[in-house]
Amino acid sequence: MTKIIAIANQKGGVGKTTTAINLSTAMAAINKKILLIDSDPQGNASTGLGINEEERIPSLYQLLTKNAFDEASIKKTLIPNMDIITSTQDLSAAEIELVDIKDREKILKNILTKTQNYDYILIDCPPTLGLLTINGLVAAHSVMIPMQCEFFALEGLSALIKIVKMIKSNLNPEIKIEGVVLTMFDKRNSLSSLVEKDVREHFKERVYNTVIPRNVRVSEAPSHGKPVLIYDIRCVGSQAYISLAKEVILNQ
């Protein structure tokens, strides 16, 4: 059975897309067949995997607005075992265009029933709690929350947790919190350790043991259109995402 994980946090700049790209790559590297869905109108996951604008059509926008699956929307990436459904800036209009559609929260879920032969589908949700994120959460079995190791880490998370509980009650009884992954950890900064302590006390066993460090190679990789595991497999960021992938798979 395909496991669908939404990667979400309404706070921007927490390493959500970086986690989506590199966790997908790491899981593909250990022989899992992966589909990454770029559900963010900024299209950073598509860019980070080197997919040019002209190669992205049909994108997620066409699937959602036509309410139909199109095999051509699934694009190969440079990583074996890993495909992507891309995003374009048009996707930002989808929230308005879908507002009067019946069961608009379930469109992505219905589309994904047509995909085949994937071990995992990861959905990179936008940094908002709008209709695109809700579609991702309704389609998913679980939600992974990347959380930056900075002062405001816990701020605003209550809104996301409330949305997840609402969706569980009304639209998707299967959904659960997959886990919280701490990102941009700087061991030289005592604040990172304090934030980690607070988050682990708050979420307990739902926080992954693996912590993603602040790493310049991770930051550089998207500008080259590559996951960090392809850009520099030996760096600490790559090794952290490999460790996270193993943890996610073993927790199933």
C-alpha positions as CSV (number, residue, x, y, z in Angstrom):
1,M,0.0,0.0,0.0
2,T,1.2,3.5,-0.9
3,K,1.9,5.7,2.2
4,I,1.0,9.4,1.6
5,I,2.8,11.9,3.8
6,A,2.0,15.7,3.7
7,I,4.9,17.9,4.7
8,A,3.4,21.0,6.1
9,N,4.0,24.1,8.3
10,Q,2.2,27.4,7.7
11,K,5.4,29.2,8.9
12,G,7.7,29.8,5.9
13,G,11.5,29.3,5.9
14,V,11.5,26.2,8.1
15,G,13.1,23.9,5.6
16,K,9.8,22.3,4.4
17,T,10.7,22.1,0.7
18,T,14.3,21.2,1.5
19,T,13.0,18.3,3.6
20,A,10.5,17.2,0.9
21,I,13.3,17.1,-1.8
22,N,16.0,15.5,0.3
23,L,13.8,13.0,2.2
24,S,12.3,11.9,-1.1
25,T,15.8,11.5,-2.6
26,A,17.1,9.6,0.4
27,M,14.1,7.2,0.4
28,A,14.6,6.6,-3.3
29,A,18.2,5.9,-2.7
30,I,17.3,3.0,-0.4
31,N,15.1,1.5,-3.1
32,K,11.7,3.0,-2.3
33,K,9.7,4.2,-5.3
34,I,8.7,7.8,-4.6
35,L,6.3,10.4,-6.0
36,L,6.9,14.0,-4.9
37,I,4.0,16.4,-5.4
38,D,5.0,20.1,-5.5
39,S,1.8,21.7,-4.1
40,D,3.4,25.1,-3.5
41,P,2.8,27.8,-6.2
42,Q,6.3,29.0,-5.7
43,G,7.4,25.8,-7.3
44,N,10.6,25.5,-5.3
45,A,10.6,21.7,-5.2
46,S,10.3,21.6,-8.9
47,T,13.2,24.1,-9.3
48,G,15.3,22.3,-6.7
49,L,15.1,19.1,-8.8
50,G,16.1,21.0,-12.0
51,I,12.7,20.9,-13.7
52,N,12.5,23.9,-16.1
53,E,9.4,26.0,-16.4
54,E,8.6,24.8,-19.9
55,E,8.9,21.1,-18.8
56,R,6.2,21.4,-16.0
57,I,3.0,21.3,-18.1
58,P,0.7,19.6,-17.3
59,S,1.4,20.5,-13.7
60,L,-0.6,20.1,-10.5
61,Y,-2.7,23.2,-11.5
62,Q,-4.1,21.4,-14.6
63,L,-4.9,18.2,-12.5
64,L,-6.8,20.2,-9.8
65,T,-8.7,22.5,-12.0
66,K,-9.7,19.7,-14.5
67,N,-10.4,17.4,-11.5
68,A,-8.8,14.6,-13.5
69,F,-5.5,12.6,-13.5
70,D,-3.2,12.9,-16.5
71,E,-0.3,10.4,-16.7
72,A,1.7,13.1,-18.5
73,S,1.8,15.2,-15.3
74,I,4.2,12.7,-13.7
75,K,7.8,13.8,-14.6
76,K,11.0,11.8,-14.2
77,T,13.7,13.3,-12.1
78,L,17.5,12.8,-12.2
79,I,17.1,10.4,-9.3
80,P,16.2,6.8,-10.1
81,N,12.9,5.6,-8.4
82,M,11.7,9.2,-7.9
83,D,9.1,11.1,-9.9
84,I,7.5,14.5,-9.4
85,I,4.2,16.3,-10.2
86,T,5.4,19.8,-10.7
87,S,4.0,23.2,-9.7
88,T,3.7,26.5,-11.6
89,Q,2.7,30.0,-10.5
90,D,-0.7,29.3,-12.0
91,L,-1.4,27.1,-9.0
92,S,-1.9,30.2,-6.8
93,A,-5.1,30.8,-8.8
94,A,-6.4,27.3,-8.0
95,E,-7.6,28.2,-4.5
96,I,-10.0,30.8,-6.1
97,E,-11.0,28.6,-9.1
98,L,-11.9,25.6,-6.9
99,V,-13.9,27.5,-4.2
100,D,-17.3,26.7,-5.7
101,I,-16.5,23.1,-6.7
102,K,-18.3,20.3,-4.8
103,D,-15.9,18.3,-2.5
104,R,-13.1,20.7,-3.4
105,E,-11.1,19.5,-0.4
106,K,-11.0,15.9,-1.8
107,I,-9.8,16.7,-5.4
108,L,-6.1,15.7,-4.8
109,K,-7.2,12.6,-2.9
110,N,-9.3,11.5,-5.8
111,I,-6.5,12.2,-8.3
112,L,-4.0,10.2,-6.3
113,T,-6.1,7.1,-6.4
114,K,-5.1,6.9,-10.1
115,T,-1.4,6.8,-9.4
116,Q,0.2,3.4,-9.2
117,N,3.2,1.5,-7.9
118,Y,4.7,4.1,-5.5
119,D,5.8,3.1,-2.0
120,Y,5.6,6.7,-0.8
121,I,3.9,9.9,-2.0
122,L,5.2,13.0,-0.4
123,I,3.3,16.3,-0.7
124,D,5.2,19.5,-0.3
125,C,2.4,21.8,1.0
126,P,2.5,25.6,0.7
127,P,3.3,27.7,3.8
128,T,-0.4,28.6,4.3
129,L,-3.4,26.8,5.7
130,G,-5.5,27.4,2.6
131,L,-7.3,25.0,0.2
132,L,-4.0,23.6,-1.3
133,T,-2.7,22.6,2.1
134,I,-6.2,21.2,3.1
135,N,-6.2,19.1,-0.1
136,G,-2.8,17.7,0.9
137,L,-3.9,16.9,4.4
138,V,-7.1,15.2,3.2
139,A,-5.2,13.1,0.7
140,A,-2.5,12.1,3.2
141,H,-2.3,9.3,5.8
142,S,-0.1,11.5,8.0
143,V,1.6,14.9,8.2
144,M,5.3,15.6,8.9
145,I,6.0,19.0,10.4
146,P,9.5,20.5,9.8
147,M,10.3,22.9,12.6
148,Q,13.2,25.4,12.6
149,C,15.4,25.5,15.7
150,E,14.8,29.1,16.4
151,F,13.0,31.2,19.0
152,F,9.5,31.2,17.3
153,A,9.6,27.5,16.5
154,L,6.4,26.6,18.4
155,E,4.6,29.8,17.4
156,G,1.6,29.2,15.2
157,L,1.8,25.4,15.4
158,S,-1.4,25.3,17.4
159,A,-3.2,26.5,14.3
160,L,-1.8,23.6,12.2
161,I,-2.6,21.1,14.9
162,K,-6.2,22.4,15.1
163,I,-6.5,22.1,11.3
164,V,-5.3,18.5,11.4
165,K,-7.8,17.7,14.2
166,M,-10.6,19.3,12.2
167,I,-9.7,17.3,9.1
168,K,-9.5,14.1,11.1
169,S,-13.0,14.7,12.5
170,N,-14.6,15.8,9.3
171,L,-12.7,14.8,6.1
172,N,-9.9,12.3,6.8
173,P,-10.2,10.0,9.8
174,E,-6.9,8.3,8.9
175,I,-4.7,11.3,9.3
176,K,-2.2,11.4,12.1
177,I,1.0,13.4,13.0
178,E,3.8,11.4,11.3
179,G,6.4,13.3,13.3
180,V,8.2,16.6,13.9
181,V,11.6,17.0,12.3
182,L,13.9,19.7,13.7
183,T,15.7,21.6,11.0
184,M,18.6,24.2,10.8
185,F,20.1,23.0,14.0
186,D,23.3,24.8,14.9
187,K,25.2,23.0,17.6
188,R,27.3,26.2,18.2
189,N,24.2,28.1,19.2
190,S,22.8,27.3,22.7
191,L,19.4,28.5,21.5
192,S,19.1,25.5,19.1
193,S,19.6,23.1,22.0
194,L,17.0,25.0,24.1
195,V,14.4,24.9,21.2
196,E,15.1,21.1,20.8
197,K,14.5,20.6,24.5
198,D,11.2,22.5,24.4
199,V,10.0,20.7,21.3
200,R,10.8,17.3,22.6
201,E,9.1,18.0,25.9
202,H,6.0,19.2,24.0
203,F,5.7,16.5,21.3
204,K,7.7,13.7,23.1
205,E,8.1,10.6,21.0
206,R,6.6,12.2,17.9
207,V,9.9,14.2,17.4
208,Y,12.4,12.3,15.2
209,N,15.7,11.4,16.7
210,T,17.4,12.7,13.6
211,V,18.0,16.4,13.6
212,I,18.8,18.3,10.4
213,P,21.8,20.6,10.9
214,R,22.3,24.0,9.4
215,N,24.7,23.2,6.5
216,V,25.9,25.4,3.7
217,R,25.9,22.5,1.2
218,V,22.2,22.0,1.9
219,S,21.6,25.7,1.1
220,E,23.7,25.6,-2.0
221,A,22.2,22.5,-3.6
222,P,18.9,24.0,-4.9
223,S,20.7,26.7,-7.0
224,H,22.3,23.8,-8.9
225,G,18.9,22.1,-9.4
226,K,20.0,19.1,-7.3
227,P,19.1,17.5,-4.0
228,V,22.0,17.8,-1.5
229,L,22.4,14.0,-1.7
230,I,23.4,14.4,-5.3
231,Y,25.3,17.7,-4.8
232,D,27.4,16.4,-2.0
233,I,26.6,13.0,-0.5
234,R,29.3,13.2,2.1
235,C,28.2,16.4,3.8
236,V,26.5,16.3,7.2
237,G,23.2,17.5,5.7
238,S,23.1,14.6,3.3
239,Q,23.9,12.1,6.0
240,A,21.1,13.6,8.2
241,Y,18.5,13.1,5.5
242,I,19.6,9.5,4.9
243,S,19.2,8.9,8.7
244,L,15.8,10.6,8.6
245,A,14.7,8.4,5.7
246,K,15.7,5.2,7.6
247,E,13.8,6.5,10.7
248,V,10.6,7.2,8.7
249,I,10.7,3.8,7.0
250,L,11.4,1.9,10.2
251,N,8.6,3.7,12.0
252,Q,5.9,2.4,9.6
